[in-house]
């Protein structure tokens, strides 16, 4: 994507829409860092779960793996699908 200045300016795609996936857009906006960051909130507060009882990752820590098919969708849906 590139920006165009002026009265009729805006943003212009530098590749065909069919070549741009949802993942490309997400990474352009949010960067490549993980979208899900686990801060172990289940261990906080007066009723927090003891760390030794947290034997499995929570859904947030698993991130996209907790949502079956999301990785395929992010990389397969492109601008030509809309």
N, C-alpha and C positions, 0 to 999 in steps of 0.2 A: 504494500500500500504506500502511496506517496501523497503528499499534500500539495494542493494547487492554491496559490494565493490569488486574491483579487475578488472582484464583484461576483463572478460566477465560479469562484473557487470552491474547494471542498476536498474530498479524498477520492483518489482513483486507485482501482485495483491494478496491481502490477502483474497479476496472473489472471488467467481465465477463471471465472467463478466456479466452473466445474472442477478446477484443480485445488480449490481452497476448501478444507474441511472445517467442521465445527471445532476440532482440536486446534487447528491453526489460528482461528479467531480467539479462542480462549487463551492460548499461549501469547498471542499478540497483546491482549488486554491485561492479563494477569501475570504473565511471565511463566517460566518453566518450573517454578517452585511448586511443591505439592499444594493442591487446593484444600486438602484436609489435614489439619494438624491436631493431633491428640494431646490434650493437656491434662489427661487423667482426672476429669471433673468428678468421676464416680468415686474418687478417693477423698474428696473434699467435703467440708461441712460436718455438722454434728452427726449425721447418719452415713458418713462416708464408708465405703467398702475398704477393709484393710488391704494393703498392697499384696499380701500373701494370698488373698482370695481372688485376686485379679489374674487368673491363669491364662485367659484368652484375651486377645486384642478386642477392643470395643469396635463397633462399626466405623467410628470416625477414624481410628488408627488404621483400619484396613482400607479406608478411602474407597477408590473406585472398585476394588475387589469385592466390597460389600454390596455393590450394585451390579448384579450379573448383566453382562452385555454392554455396559456403558462404554468400555474401551473400544469395542467394535463400532458402536454408534458414533462416538466422537471422531473416529478416523474414517468412517465410511460416508457420513452425510456431508454433502458439499453444497455449494451455491447453486448448482444446477437442479437440486432436489426441491427447491422451494417454489 
